[in-house]
Amino acid sequence: MGRPTPLQCICVMRTSTSATAREERPSQIRMALSSITNEVDTEAMAALHKATGLPIVGSQDWDRERLTHVLVLGPDGLTLACVGPLAALGSLRLDYGRGRLGHRLQSPIGRKHPLARALGLRPGQACPNILDATGGLGRDALLMARLGCEVVLCERNPVIAQMLSEALSRGTASSPILRAAIQRVRTIAADAREYLALCTPSSVPAVIYLDPMYPHRNKRALVKQEIRILRTLVGNDSDALDLFNAAIISGCERVVVKRPKGAPGIAGVSPHHQVLLPSSRYDVYCPG
Ligand SMILES: C[S@@+](CC[C@H](N)C(=O)[O-])C[C@H]1O[C@@H](n2cnc3c(N)ncnc32)[C@H](O)[C@@H]1O
């Protein structure tokens, strides 16, 4: 496994969160760390154990431990495998050089892009620095970096934060375009509210981007497999309003909130303006 990009940890996190968030998950989470070959770097395994707090188990013990998720370290990096009662969900692996996202990141992207408009990027003007306060799978952060912005990527789930860091580090071996975007991203394993509380007036980001998990009430809604897997770990971000409030009072110039099409706004206040997409939208708030 390549060395992860520097990952700053400003608080110790547990994989379990509030009672509300636990209830939103489909089952009790039982996670462990495993390697599938003997060739794996034992130092990397120890570092992962330290960062995530996950116990290390051999692959023969997955059933006996009644696990729901296994973070597997292989020669080609990290994969989160859903096992036991969640096995039907498959596995999650972040790879920014491939698939639809890989293609989007390689394609030309300009300031007329809906995300660029939501962030307030203007032709001929410098890019604002951004806090992506809901890192998740890192897709939006990379798009923002591809647009030229410096991005702090904050993810509070320690397992997802490690996967992000490892995938970004792996991605630097990819094309020069992807490498340049990745070099603009700094990953922080922390709750974004704690990160914002530590910012000084000079270090507050110009733009704060939020894309909290949205509870899908329509069971037939087509939710991407990777988001379904993510949801089993992080729940429904039921404290998103707190994060929004922290962003609004942080002193930043703009808060951008991604919402599914038809969903109510995150708070009872109207956004300054909206950028509409076919199945989602960006609500833009300009505090101050
Ligand atoms: C829907 S996902 C974001 C997807 C992301 N925009 C992408 O492009 O992949 C929401 C993520 O935000 C994280 N999150 C929610 N609240 C957070 C907070 N206060 N601080 C840090 N991360 C948070 C969750 O753990 C989850 O991984």
The ligand as an SDF file (V2000), in Angstrom:
LIG
                    3D

 27 29  0  0  0  0  0  0  0  0999 V2000
  -23.4780   12.2260    1.8140 C   0  0  0  0  0  0  0  0  0  0  0  0
  -21.8370   12.0280    2.4200 S   0  0  0  0  0  0  0  0  0  0  0  0
  -20.9550   13.2350    1.5060 C   0  0  0  0  0  0  0  0  0  0  0  0
  -20.6010   12.7860    0.1200 C   0  0  0  0  0  0  0  0  0  0  0  0
  -19.5570   13.6750   -0.5100 C   0  0  0  0  0  0  0  0  0  0  0  0
  -20.0570   15.0000   -0.7960 N   0  0  0  0  0  0  0  0  0  0  0  0
  -18.9780   13.0620   -1.7720 C   0  0  0  0  0  0  0  0  0  0  0  0
  -18.8790   13.7750   -2.7820 O   0  0  0  0  0  0  0  0  0  0  0  0
  -18.6070   11.8880   -1.7380 O   0  0  0  0  0  0  0  0  0  0  0  0
  -21.8680   12.7730    4.0120 C   0  0  0  0  0  0  0  0  0  0  0  0
  -20.5620   12.5490    4.7970 C   0  0  0  0  0  0  0  0  0  0  0  0
  -20.4030   13.6280    5.7100 O   0  0  0  0  0  0  0  0  0  0  0  0
  -19.8430   13.1510    6.8980 C   0  0  0  0  0  0  0  0  0  0  0  0
  -20.1970   14.1250    7.9490 N   0  0  0  0  0  0  0  0  0  0  0  0
  -21.4360   14.4700    8.3530 C   0  0  0  0  0  0  0  0  0  0  0  0
  -21.3930   15.4110    9.3070 N   0  0  0  0  0  0  0  0  0  0  0  0
  -20.0720   15.6820    9.5020 C   0  0  0  0  0  0  0  0  0  0  0  0
  -19.3660   16.5700   10.3700 C   0  0  0  0  0  0  0  0  0  0  0  0
  -20.0210   17.3400   11.2560 N   0  0  0  0  0  0  0  0  0  0  0  0
  -18.0210   16.6010   10.2860 N   0  0  0  0  0  0  0  0  0  0  0  0
  -17.3480   15.8040    9.4230 C   0  0  0  0  0  0  0  0  0  0  0  0
  -17.9630   14.9180    8.5980 N   0  0  0  0  0  0  0  0  0  0  0  0
  -19.3090   14.8590    8.6250 C   0  0  0  0  0  0  0  0  0  0  0  0
  -20.4950   11.7950    7.0820 C   0  0  0  0  0  0  0  0  0  0  0  0
  -19.7200   10.9830    7.9490 O   0  0  0  0  0  0  0  0  0  0  0  0
  -20.5260   11.2890    5.6480 C   0  0  0  0  0  0  0  0  0  0  0  0
  -19.3860   10.5430    5.3480 O   0  0  0  0  0  0  0  0  0  0  0  0
  1  2  1  0
  2  3  1  0
  2 10  1  0
  3  4  1  0
  4  5  1  0
  5  6  1  0
  5  7  1  0
  7  8  2  0
  7  9  1  0
 10 11  1  0
 11 12  1  0
 11 26  1  0
 12 13  1  0
 13 14  1  0
 13 24  1  0
 14 15  1  0
 14 23  1  0
 15 16  2  0
 16 17  1  0
 17 18  1  0
 17 23  2  0
 18 19  1  0
 18 20  2  0
 20 21  1  0
 21 22  2  0
 22 23  1  0
 24 25  1  0
 24 26  1  0
 26 27  1  0
M  CHG  2   2   1   9  -1
M  END
$$$$
